[in-house]
Amino acid sequence: MSKIVILGAGISGHTAAAHLRRKLSKEHEVLVVSPNRNYQWVPSNIWVGIGRMKSNEVIFPLEPLYKRKGIGYKQAKAISFHPEGDSSETKPYILVEGVFGDNLGKQEKVTYDYLINATGPKLAFEMTEGLQPATNKVYSVCTYDHAEHASDALHKLIDQLKNSDKKAKILIGTGHAKATCQGAAFEYILNVEKELQKFGVRDKAEITWISNEYELGDFGMDGMLMEYNGFNMKSKDMVEMIFEDRGIKWILGAGVTKVEDGLVHYENLEGEYKTESFDFGMLIPAFSGHGFQAYDKDGQNITEKLFRGFMVVDADYTPKPYEEWTVQDWPETYQNPSYKNIFAPGIAFAPPHTISKPRKSKNGTEIFPSPPRTGMPSGITAKLVADNIIDSIKAGKESLHHKGSLGNMGAACIASAGYGMTQGSGVSITTYPIVPDYKKYPNTGGRDIKKTFGDIGLAGHWVKLALHYAFIYKAKMKPFWWLIPE
């Protein structure tokens, strides 16, 4: 019998647990350890953040589902990793601490045969002074409860605008010099702009995009050349067209350093220190690892074997000039090289290098997006890790037949631009590969132009809405859920 422990119940962890339980016999134990009691479909937090969905439409409780499906569940957070056990426990284990009810604060050792670290990122609001959500007029849509607070504040502002001659300034984008997830902020700014239109107050609000991107449409992927309406277009030009059409201003190359009440401080690539005032803001924080420590059987600290902020996997972390990095540096199996029974799919693995070109201000401050690792690749990498563990258990020896690198993997992103079956809209972008391969596609920005394209229209919104219901259905493991692709 094998015991597989999954840390985290987000897209990666939940996907891995579902596939493991479906494909392994009941003699094998599948246990999910997560501090969160709910599963949340994060892409739809945007709609919660404008008040078009309630939080109960994007979440559901984990424990009842796992109980029905035969998946163990422990509401706890990981404290430290012990991949060799210790003097009193011969099996590898994770030290965890309970976060709810009678187990609050209680620590215990959770042993495993295989470990999947799917803890994702820490939302490092503290890395930017004053960025804590729902303070200083700045909000977040990174979690469903953050999004609810953002919606309340947005609609309070809309009510003020409806009932007065007041003018307002709205600021949306990234809240740290190396923040990622520009796509979520991009989607939110389009939805906020549409919401202002619906309530007839668009003319009373100035909307500004602020980002650490060097150019619009970088999205942490160095931008892309795409096919749009039969023509080749840069993502920079597409986003610029979208913003200009909606009257959205932009500030680029901005590393936000501090937020005060309605005032953001930032440094730009010219080395200038500037401020921007606002009445409502939504800024994506920096993402970081969770600061886990690791110890060998003798209690010696071996954290560097497992973590570089995020978890070390089968990537090439050799320091190189940006121009020498290649798609071959990216991991394929998400296996830790020191401990072969530990894996880290999704956002939990340490990327080998940035995708966007590193840039520094004239003061030497690094200002550029960190690599994004979106929902679609998170599900794909979780499934391949689960399949490799399943094959290894069944074969009685290591099997790493399933592979998938972000250098040969595509992604489809649909950013809604307003909610409604007849009035909604969406910006649809597919890119292949996620990490550009400049050797294979030297003339099209490192990507296959036949698989990298963009579109704008109502159909995109319909697809986004359909995906919401499809992936909630899939996450609830309803009949034939596995037929829905990751």
N, C-alpha and C positions, 0 to 999 in steps of 0.2 A: 504494500500500500504506500502511495505517495501523498504527501501533504503539500499543497501549493497555497502560499499566502500571497495575497495581492494587497499592497498598500495603496489606498486611494480608491474612490468610487466615482470618479469623473468619467469622461468619455473613454479613456484608455483602460482604467481599472475595471469599470463595469463591463466593457466589451470583452476584455480578457476573461473575466469571471464567467460571463454568459457562455462563451465558446468552450471553455474548459469543462463546465458542468454538463453541457450538452453532449460532448464527445467522450468524456471519461466515465467509466463505470462508477457506481456508488461506493465501491471500496476505496476510492481515492477521495481525499478531502480537499475541498476548495473553500478557503476562508478569506473573506474581505475584511480588512481593518481600515477604518476611515473615521475621522472625527466628525464627519458630516452624516446626519441622519437622513438627508434627502438626496436623491439624484436630481440634478438640474440640467435641462437642455440649454446650455449657455448661449448658443446663437440667438435664441428668442428673448434673452434679457433685454435686447434693444427695444422690443415692443412693450415689455414691462416698463422700461424707462421713459416711454412717452404716454403710458396709461392706456394703451390699446390692448394689452393682455394683463391678466392678474397673475400673481406669482404662482397660484395653484394650477395654472395652465402650463407651467414650464417645469414643475417639480412633482415628485411623488416620493413617499417614504420607502426606504430601502428594506428595512427589516421584514415587513410582511411578505414582500416579493421574494426575498432570499429564502425565507422560511418555506414558502411554497415550492421553490425550485431546488431545495436541498443544498443551498449555498450557505456556509457559515458566515456570521456577521458579528463584528466586535466594534462598538463605537469607542474608538480610542485613537490616540495619535502616537506615531513612532517617536522614540526618544533617541535610541542609538542602535547601531548595527553590530552584530557579533557573528560574523560569517564562519568562525571556527569553533563556536561555543565558548565555554570557559572551564574553569576548574571543577565546577559543579554541574555543568550541562554539556554533554558531549556533542549534541546536535547543534547546528547553526541556529541562531535565533535573533529575533528583534525584541528589544525592550520597548514596551508600549505603556502608555499612561491613559487611564480612563478619563473621559471628558464629560460624562453624563451620569446622573442618578447615583446609585450606591457605589458605582465604580469610579466616581470623580476623584482624581488624584491618585488612584491606586495603580501601582506599577506591576507588570508581570512579564514573564518571558514567553514569547510566542515562537515556538520552534517551527522549522520548515524543511522540506526537501528541495523545493524550488521557491524562489522569491521573485515577485514582479513588483518593482518599484514604480508605481503609477501615481506618485504624489503630486505631479504637476508642479506649477510654480508657486512660490510665495508671492502674494501681492504686497510688494515692498513699498507701501505708502510712506513709511518712515524715511526712505532715502531722499525724499523731497520735503523739506520743512513746510509744515502747514497744509499738506495735501490730504490729510485724513478725511475720508468721505463725510459729507454733510456738515463740514465746518468751513468757514471762510467763503461761503457761497459756492464751493466746489463739490462736485458729486462724482459718482462712479457708476458704471453699469456692469462691473465685473462679476457681481453676484446678484441673485434675484432680490435680496433685501436692499442692497445698494441701489439697484434699479428702481425699486419702489420709492425710496427717498428722493431719487432724482426726478421721478415723475411728479411727486407731490410738489417739489420745489418749482419745477417747470410750469405746472398748471397754476400755481399760486402767482407766478410772474405773469402768465397769460391773463389771469383775472385782473391783475393790476393794470395791465396794458389796455384791456377792454374798457375799463372804467375810469381812465384818466388820459391825459395828454402826454404821459411819461414816455420817454424813449429808453430802450434797454440795449445793453451790449451782452452778447452771448459768445463764449469762448469755449471751443471744443478741440481736443487733440491729444497730445502726449504730454505727460507731466514730469518727464525726466530726460536727460540728455541721451540716454541709451534705451529708452522705453521701446517696446515692440507692441504689436497688436493694433497697428494703425488702421487695419480694416474695420475693427469694431468702432473706433472713433469716427471713421469715415461714414459708416452706416448710420451712426447715431446723429451726426450733424445733418445728414439728408432727411432723416425722420423728424428731427426738431424743426427744420426749415418748413417741412410739409405741414407739421402740426400748427405752426404759426399761421400758415396760409389758411388752414381749415377754420381757425377761430378769428380770421379777419384782422390779425394784428401784425402781419409780416412787415408792413411798412413802418412799424414802430420799433423794429429790432434790427440792430447791426450784428451780423453773424460772422465770426472770424475763426478760421482754422489755424491752429498753431501746432507745429510738428518739428521733430528733429530731422526730418527728411531733407536731403539736399534739393530734391525736386519733388513736385507733386506726383503721386502715383508710384512712389518707390516701394511702399508697403513692406520695407525690410527685405525686399527681394531684388534690389538694384533695378527696380522698374521692369518693364517688359515691352517688347514689340509684339503687337497683336493684330489679328485680322478683325476689322470692324466695318461692316456694311460693304464688303468687297474690297476694302482698302487696307493697307498696312498703316497702323497708327501706334504711336508710343502711348503707354499708360499715362505718362505726363500730360500729353495733349488731351487725352480723353477726360482725365480728372479736371484739368483746367477748363475744358469745355463745360463740364457738369457744374463746376463752381460758378463760372461766369454766367451761365444760364440762370442760376438761382440767386445771383447777387451775393455770393459768399466770398469774403476776403480771405487772404492767407498770409501767414508768417512762417517762413521756412528756415531750416538750419538753426532752430531754437532749442537750447537746452534749458529747460525750466529748473530753477534752483530753489525757489521759495514761493509760497503762496500766503498772502495776507488777506484780510477781509475784502474781497472784491478786487484784489490786485495781484497779478502774477509777475514775478521777477524772472528774467531769462538772460542768457548769454547767447549771442549769435556767432556765426563762423567768422565774422569780421572782428571778433573780440570785443564787441560793444555790449555793455550791460544796460538792458532796457526793461521797461515795465509795460504792462497792458492791463487796463481796468476792465471789469466785467460785472454784470449783475447775476449771471448764472453761468457756471462753468462745469464741464465734464472733461477730466483729464485722466488718461490711462497711466497707471503707475509703472515704475520699473518692476520687472519680474526677477526673482532671485531663487536660488536653492533654499532649502529649509534649514540649513545649518546643522545637518545631522553629523554626528561623530561615529567613528567605527573603531573597533578594538579587536585585537587577535585573542587567542585562547589564554595568553599570559597577561592580558589587560593592557598591552602596549597599543598606543594610538596608531591606527593604520588608515586614517581618514583619507589620505592622499591616494590610496589604492582604490577607493570607491568614489571619491567625489572631487570635482573641480567646480565647486558651487553646485552644479547639477551632477548626476551620476556619470562616471566614466564608463564608456562602452567601447565597441569595436570600431572606433574612429581613429584617424591619424591626427594626434594632437601635437605633432612636431611643429615648433614655431617656424613660420615661413613668412616671407613677404606676401602681401595680399595677392600680387600677380602670379604667385606660384601655387596658390591653393587650387585644388581641382575637385570635381565631383567624387573622385575616388577616395577622398579623405573622409567622406560621410559614412556612417555606420550602415550595416546591412542586416545584422541580427539583433542588435541592441543588447548584446551579452557583455557582462563585465569581464575583462580579460584576466583578472586575478582570481575571481570566484565564478566558475562556469555555471553555477546554478542560480545566478542573480541576473535579472534583465531589467531594462528601463526603457519602455516604449513611450510614445507621446511626447509630452513636454519635459519629462523627467530626465532625459539624457542631456549630457553636456554637448553642445554643438562644437565641432572642431574649429570653426572660424565663422566670422561674420559673412553674410551674403552681400549686403550693401557695402560699398567701398568705405573703408574707415576714413573719417575726416576729423581734423582737429581745428579748434578755433585758433586765432592768432595768439591766444594766451596759453595754448597747449591743451585745452579741454577737449576731450573726445565727444563729438556730437554726431551720432548716427544711429539708426535703428539696429537693435539686436535681431538675430534671425527669428522669424515667426515659425511656429509649429502649430498649424491650425487643426481644427476638429477632424477633418477628413483624413490627413496623415496619422493623427492620433489613433483613430479607429483601425486603420490599415495596419499600423505597426503593432498595435495590441493584439490583433488577430494572428499576425504571423508569429509573434512571440508565443502566444497560446498554442498554436499549431506545432511549433517546434518542441515545446514541452510535452505536448500530447504524444508526438512521434517518439520522443526520447523515452517516455514512460513505457509505451507499448513495445518499443524495440529493446528496452533494457540497456541502452547505451545512447550516448549523445547523438542527436540528429539535428542538424541546422539546415535542412533542405529549403525551408521557407526563408526568403530574403526579400528585402525591399529598402532601397536607399532613396532619400529625398533627391538624389541626383538622377534617378530614373523613375521617379514617381510624379504624377500630376496631381493637381488640386483644382477643385471647382469652388468658387466663392460667389455667393449671391448676396449683394448688399441691398436690402430693401430701401426704398426711397419714398416711403409713404405707405400707409396701411389702408386697405380697402379692396374689395373684390372688383370694383369698377374704377376706383380712383387711385389705387395703389400703383407703385412702380418699383422697378428693381434694376440694379446694375449688375449684370452677370459677367464674370470673368473666369476663364479657365486658363491654366498655365501648365506647360509641360516642357521640361521638368521644373520642379520647384526650385532646386539649386541649378542655376544656369550652367550648361555645358558648352563652354566657348570653343572647345575643340571640335565637338560634333556638329554644332550649329554656329559656325563663326560669323555668318552673314546676317543672322537674325537675333542678335543679342543673347546667344546661348540657349535659345529655346526653339522648339519645333513650331513654326508659324501655322502649321496645319492643325495643331492641337492647342494653340494659344490664341484665344479670341475674346472679344467683348461684345456686349449688347446692352441696350437700354430699353425698357418698356414694361408694360403691364404683365407680359408673360413671365418675366423674371420674378415679379411679386407672387404670382400664382405658384411658381415652382418653389419659392422660398416657403410659402405657406403650406404647400403639400409636403415639403421636407420636414417641416415642424411636426406635423401629425404622423408622418411615416416613422420618424426617428423616436418620437415618444412611444409609438406602438412597438417599435423594435426594442427600445430600452426596457419596456414592461414585459418583454419576452412572451408576447402573445403568439398564437398559433402561426407557425412558419415564419417567425421573425427573422430567422437566419437567411431567408431569401432576399432580404433587403440589404444591398451592398453597404460597405462601410462608408 
